Amino acid sequence: MTPKEIKAYQHSLKVLKGHHIRITPQRQLLLRYLICNHTHPSIDQIHKALSQQMSNMSVATLYNSLDLFNKLGLTISLPGKDNRVRFDYFGKPHFHAICKRCGKIFDIFDKNYPELNERLKKLAKDQADFDFAESKVEIFGLCSKCKKELSKKN
């Protein structure tokens, strides 16, 4: 793990401890994997990778841990290609650009993201009296690789 990843991991453990949540070996392994893996993996990809390191890692444990991490704001769930859910460590808030053709998900960082996110939540509250549980910003379109492939076909 890089120093930045170690810091993110330590922060995540602190969040879990602050909510009096047991820090099991499975949760530790899952957190490390998500912090170090930037490919927005599906549950199948996570299970395949982690079961090689911990043979008793069940899919149910992964789902339960990811649900818990999502509720604590440590991770988020994203729509993936073929309606598969993808997961992302959310230690540094950011938004996503998602290719509608290939399904690749890109992390987009902006120093103004927290203000943008708060503004969007305020608009939802003011205009629709909407009480939100979570918010995330996703932009859909075509990635550069798919644009090139499509332009070659035309």
Secondary structure, 3 states (H helix, E strand, C coil): CCHHHHHHHHHHHHHHHHCCCCCCHHHHHHHHHHHHCCCCCEHHHHHHHHHCCCCCCCHHHHHHHHHHHHHCCCEEEEECHHHCEEEEECCCCCEEEEECCCCCEEEECCCCHHHHHHHHHHHHHHHHCCCCCCCCCEEEECCHHHHHHHHHHC
